[in-house]
């Protein structure tokens, strides 16, 4: 263990009035900025479609090559630039990051 991929999950909400702008910004500006970091393998976004009440509306799953790549990302100029841009874009209409969680691969099964 400890040598596999790492995922970083970001769960977020935004006001209904901001949803179109939030999704456009997230897809067209935020993610492309973060993908400039070489250790970030990919990002998948999800929208809640049903299940237990109280779940967040949006999840983003960031996949990293390994734990060292994720740790380097946390200190990277790419992440710093994305955070700065996010603060400028959303300073008056903030979305909510409900939680962030990181997971390390134990084992993968594929069909």
C-alpha positions, -999 to 999 in steps of 0.1 A, spaced: 0 0 0 10 36 -3 22 35 -39 -11 36 -58 -32 64 -71 -47 90 -47 -81 107 -52 -90 140 -37 -128 145 -34 -143 180 -32 -180 183 -23 -196 217 -30 -228 236 -31 -238 269 -47 -269 291 -47 -295 280 -74 -291 315 -90 -253 309 -95 -255 273 -108 -250 280 -145 -221 304 -138 -206 280 -112 -206 250 -136 -193 270 -165 -165 284 -144 -157 251 -128 -156 232 -162 -140 259 -184 -116 278 -160 -110 260 -127 -103 225 -139 -82 235 -169 -60 256 -146 -55 226 -122 -48 202 -151 -17 221 -159 -1 202 -129 16 172 -144 8 148 -115 -30 153 -118 -42 125 -141 -78 136 -145 -109 151 -129 -144 138 -130 -174 159 -118 -206 145 -105 -241 159 -98 -263 144 -71 -293 127 -87 -309 110 -56 -304 90 -25 -302 99 11 -313 134 20 -287 159 30 -261 150 4 -241 177 -14 -251 186 -50 -217 185 -66 -186 163 -63 -154 166 -81 -129 137 -80 -93 146 -87 -71 116 -95 -33 118 -88 -6 94 -99 4 88 -63 6 103 -28 38 122 -36 21 138 -66 -9 149 -45 14 163 -18 34 183 -45 1 195 -59 -9 210 -25 22 232 -27 22 238 -65 20 272 -83 -9 257 -104 -30 253 -72 -20 287 -59 -30 303 -92 -63 285 -92 -71 295 -57 -62 332 -64 -84 332 -95 -113 315 -76 -111 342 -49 -113 369 -76 -142 353 -95 -163 343 -65 -156 371 -40 -191 384 -41 -210 352 -48 -193 324 -30 -200 287 -34 -196 264 -4 -170 237 -2 -187 213 22 -158 190 26 -126 177 10 -113 141 15 -83 122 2 -82 85 -4 -53 62 -13 -58 32 -35 -59 -2 -18 -68 -24 -48 -86 -20 -81 -108 -46 -97 -116 -43 -134 -138 -63 -157 
